[in-house]
Amino acid sequence: MNKSVIIMDFSGIYKEEPFAYNPNFIHLDCSRLHGTDCYCDEDGARSIKQIINPYSVNGIHFIDSGDYHYVTKFWTEKIDHPFSLVLFDHHTDMQPSKWSNMLSCGGWVKDMIDGNRFLKHVYILGIPKESAAAIPEKYHDRVNVFTDELLHAHSIHQKPLSINEPLYISIDKDVLDTNSARTDWDQGIMTLDDLKGALALMLRHEKIIGIDICGECPATLSLFDMDNALAINNKANSELLELFTKQGLC
């Protein structure tokens, strides 16, 4: 099983984060692709799939900011057996797309549920209760939600989820509070230690196929804010990577 660490750099942000300097990591330059920012058109999707084609879904994939979270859909299309998706995110990413032929960072989970025959269930952790209430009823039998309020009130790293299928885990750092990560979207209330605890529990009790992480900061910040955001995100990425390494995932 190939358990590589893959860095997919769309914005150039990983050139500013020291955790990514490891020469053993695979760096995929996605900066010249068109039709990929927030919305992914057919040409963009074709190009991304071509870039990741040689690589296994197993291992750890860093996929830049939340604007590119839809890349999870392309990685999970490599899975050829029943699985469940565990999503740490402050948003459901189940919004209908404004354009039917375009994948979006806000709607890719819905597209996965509708179109991936191997995807059995989705577990979303860290969304507000208002977002949970907005999930259409037709998805309630396949989407399980743990709101940020519920996670804050109860320890999320003491009781395993006990999921029957192998898991693909997708992490958007906007699920974290602003002391733990800096992203280009509104953020949740989970601490980095809470996230690491929940992940450690899953890694001990569940079969993990692969993991991806997004939620890097935008390039539009001021110099001072950018330096601060990069330091915070580099720390989060480094600690998550250390956890995954200890568990033999990379």
C-alpha positions as CSV (number, residue, x, y, z in Angstrom):
1,M,0.0,0.0,0.0
2,N,1.4,3.4,-1.0
3,K,1.1,5.8,1.9
4,S,2.6,8.9,0.4
5,V,2.2,12.5,1.7
6,I,1.0,14.5,-1.3
7,I,1.0,18.3,-1.4
8,M,-1.4,19.7,-4.0
9,D,-0.4,23.3,-4.4
10,F,-3.0,25.5,-6.2
11,S,-2.2,28.9,-4.7
12,G,1.5,28.6,-3.8
13,I,0.7,28.7,-0.1
14,Y,2.7,25.6,0.8
15,K,5.9,27.3,-0.3
16,E,5.4,29.4,2.8
17,E,4.8,26.6,5.2
18,P,8.0,24.8,6.5
19,F,6.1,21.5,7.2
20,A,5.8,20.9,3.5
21,Y,9.6,21.1,2.8
22,N,10.2,17.4,3.4
23,P,11.9,16.0,0.3
24,N,10.1,12.7,0.7
25,F,6.7,14.4,0.0
26,I,5.2,14.4,-3.4
27,H,4.5,17.9,-4.7
28,L,1.9,18.4,-7.4
29,D,2.0,21.8,-9.0
30,C,-1.7,22.7,-9.7
31,S,-1.0,26.5,-9.9
32,R,-1.3,26.7,-13.7
33,L,-4.7,25.0,-13.9
34,H,-7.7,27.0,-15.1
35,G,-11.3,26.7,-14.0
36,T,-10.5,25.4,-10.5
37,D,-11.0,28.2,-8.0
38,C,-14.1,27.5,-5.8
39,Y,-15.9,26.1,-8.9
40,C,-14.4,23.4,-11.0
41,D,-15.4,23.2,-14.6
42,E,-15.0,20.1,-16.9
43,D,-11.6,21.1,-18.1
44,G,-10.4,21.7,-14.6
45,A,-11.7,18.4,-13.4
46,R,-10.1,16.6,-16.2
47,S,-6.7,18.2,-15.5
48,I,-6.9,17.5,-11.7
49,K,-7.8,13.8,-12.3
50,Q,-4.9,13.5,-14.8
51,I,-2.5,15.0,-12.2
52,I,-3.5,12.6,-9.4
53,N,-4.0,9.6,-11.6
54,P,-0.6,8.0,-10.8
55,Y,-1.1,8.2,-7.1
56,S,-3.0,6.1,-4.5
57,V,-5.9,7.2,-2.5
58,N,-4.1,5.8,0.5
59,G,-1.9,8.2,2.5
60,I,-2.2,11.9,3.3
61,H,-3.3,14.6,0.8
62,F,-2.9,18.3,1.5
63,I,-5.2,20.1,-0.9
64,D,-4.7,23.8,-0.3
65,S,-7.5,26.2,0.9
66,G,-11.1,25.3,1.3
67,D,-11.7,26.7,-2.1
68,Y,-10.4,23.4,-3.4
69,H,-12.2,21.1,-1.0
70,Y,-14.0,19.5,-3.9
71,V,-10.8,17.7,-4.7
72,T,-11.8,15.1,-2.1
73,K,-14.4,13.9,-4.6
74,F,-11.7,13.1,-7.1
75,W,-9.5,11.2,-4.6
76,T,-12.5,9.2,-3.3
77,E,-13.5,8.2,-6.9
78,K,-10.4,5.9,-6.7
79,I,-12.1,3.8,-4.0
80,D,-13.6,0.7,-5.5
81,H,-15.4,-0.8,-2.5
82,P,-18.0,0.4,0.1
83,F,-16.8,3.2,2.4
84,S,-18.0,6.1,4.5
85,L,-16.8,9.7,4.5
86,V,-15.9,11.4,7.8
87,L,-15.9,15.2,7.2
88,F,-14.5,17.6,9.8
89,D,-15.9,20.9,8.5
90,H,-17.8,24.0,9.7
91,H,-20.0,23.7,6.6
92,T,-22.0,20.9,5.1
93,D,-20.7,21.4,1.6
94,M,-24.1,20.2,0.4
95,Q,-25.3,23.3,-1.3
96,P,-26.8,22.9,-4.8
97,S,-24.5,24.2,-7.5
98,K,-25.5,27.4,-9.4
99,W,-24.3,25.7,-12.5
100,S,-25.3,22.1,-13.1
101,N,-22.1,21.2,-15.0
102,M,-19.7,22.6,-12.4
103,L,-18.5,21.1,-9.2
104,S,-18.2,23.5,-6.3
105,C,-16.3,23.7,-3.0
106,G,-19.8,24.2,-1.3
107,G,-21.6,21.3,-3.0
108,W,-19.2,18.5,-3.6
109,V,-20.5,16.3,-0.7
110,K,-24.0,16.4,-2.2
111,D,-22.5,15.4,-5.5
112,M,-20.7,12.5,-3.9
113,I,-23.8,11.2,-2.2
114,D,-25.8,11.5,-5.4
115,G,-23.1,10.0,-7.7
116,N,-20.7,7.6,-5.9
117,R,-22.2,4.2,-5.6
118,F,-19.6,3.0,-3.1
119,L,-20.3,5.8,-0.6
120,K,-22.6,4.5,2.1
121,H,-22.7,7.2,4.8
122,V,-21.3,10.6,5.5
123,Y,-20.5,11.8,9.0
124,I,-20.1,15.6,9.3
125,L,-18.5,16.9,12.5
126,G,-18.4,20.6,13.5
127,I,-21.2,22.3,11.7
128,P,-23.7,24.8,13.4
129,K,-27.1,23.5,14.2
130,E,-28.7,25.8,11.7
131,S,-26.6,24.2,8.9
132,A,-27.6,20.7,10.2
133,A,-31.3,21.7,10.1
134,A,-30.9,22.8,6.4
135,I,-29.8,19.4,5.1
136,P,-32.6,18.1,2.9
137,E,-34.7,15.3,4.4
138,K,-34.0,12.9,1.6
139,Y,-30.3,12.7,2.8
140,H,-31.1,12.1,6.5
141,D,-30.7,8.3,6.2
142,R,-27.2,8.7,4.9
143,V,-25.8,11.8,6.5
144,N,-25.0,11.8,10.2
145,V,-24.3,15.1,11.9
146,F,-22.5,16.1,15.0
147,T,-22.9,19.9,15.5
148,D,-20.3,22.1,17.0
149,E,-22.4,22.7,20.0
150,L,-22.8,19.0,20.6
151,L,-19.1,18.4,20.2
152,H,-18.4,21.3,22.6
153,A,-20.7,19.9,25.2
154,H,-19.5,16.3,25.0
155,S,-16.0,14.9,24.6
156,I,-15.5,13.7,21.0
157,H,-12.4,11.7,21.7
158,Q,-13.8,9.2,24.2
159,K,-16.3,7.1,22.3
160,P,-15.7,5.6,18.8
161,L,-18.2,6.1,16.1
162,S,-18.2,2.3,15.4
163,I,-18.7,2.6,11.6
164,N,-19.1,-0.6,9.6
165,E,-17.3,0.5,6.5
166,P,-13.7,1.7,6.0
167,L,-13.3,5.5,6.3
168,Y,-12.0,8.2,4.2
169,I,-11.4,11.3,6.4
170,S,-11.5,14.8,5.0
171,I,-10.5,17.8,7.2
172,D,-11.2,21.4,6.5
173,K,-9.4,23.4,9.1
174,D,-12.3,25.9,9.2
175,V,-13.8,23.5,11.7
176,L,-11.2,24.9,14.1
177,D,-11.3,28.1,16.2
178,T,-9.1,31.0,15.0
179,N,-6.4,30.2,17.6
180,S,-5.9,26.8,16.0
181,A,-6.2,27.7,12.3
182,R,-6.7,30.6,9.9
183,T,-8.8,30.0,6.8
184,D,-10.7,32.0,4.2
185,W,-14.1,30.9,5.5
186,D,-16.0,31.5,8.8
187,Q,-14.7,29.1,11.4
188,G,-16.0,26.8,14.1
189,I,-15.1,26.4,17.8
190,M,-13.1,23.1,17.9
191,T,-9.6,23.3,19.2
192,L,-6.7,21.6,17.6
193,D,-6.3,19.3,20.6
194,D,-10.0,18.3,20.2
195,L,-9.5,17.5,16.6
196,K,-6.4,15.5,17.3
197,G,-8.2,13.6,20.0
198,A,-11.1,12.7,17.8
199,L,-8.8,11.6,15.0
200,A,-6.7,9.5,17.3
201,L,-9.8,7.7,18.4
202,M,-10.8,7.0,14.8
203,L,-7.3,5.9,13.8
204,R,-7.3,3.4,16.7
205,H,-10.7,1.9,16.1
206,E,-11.6,2.3,12.4
207,K,-10.0,1.2,9.1
208,I,-8.7,4.3,7.4
209,I,-8.4,4.4,3.6
210,G,-6.9,7.9,3.3
211,I,-7.0,11.4,4.6
212,D,-7.0,14.9,3.1
213,I,-6.6,18.3,4.7
214,C,-7.5,21.7,3.4
215,G,-8.2,25.1,4.9
216,E,-5.1,27.1,4.2
217,C,-5.2,30.9,4.5
218,P,-5.9,33.2,1.6
219,A,-3.2,35.1,-0.2
220,T,-5.0,38.4,0.2
221,L,-4.1,39.0,3.9
222,S,-1.9,41.8,5.0
223,L,1.8,41.0,5.6
224,F,1.4,40.9,9.4
225,D,-1.8,38.8,9.2
226,M,-0.3,36.5,6.6
227,D,2.8,35.8,8.8
228,N,0.6,35.0,11.8
229,A,-1.8,32.8,9.8
230,L,1.0,30.9,8.2
231,A,2.6,30.2,11.6
232,I,-0.7,29.0,13.0
233,N,-1.5,26.8,10.0
234,N,2.0,25.4,9.8
235,K,1.7,24.3,13.4
236,A,-1.7,22.7,12.8
237,N,-0.5,20.9,9.7
238,S,2.7,19.7,11.4
239,E,0.8,18.3,14.5
240,L,-1.7,16.6,12.3
241,L,1.0,15.0,10.2
242,E,2.9,13.9,13.3
243,L,-0.3,12.2,14.5
244,F,-0.8,10.4,11.2
245,T,2.9,9.4,11.1
246,K,2.7,7.8,14.5
247,Q,-0.3,5.8,13.4
248,G,1.5,4.5,10.3
249,L,-0.6,6.4,7.8
250,C,2.4,7.9,6.1
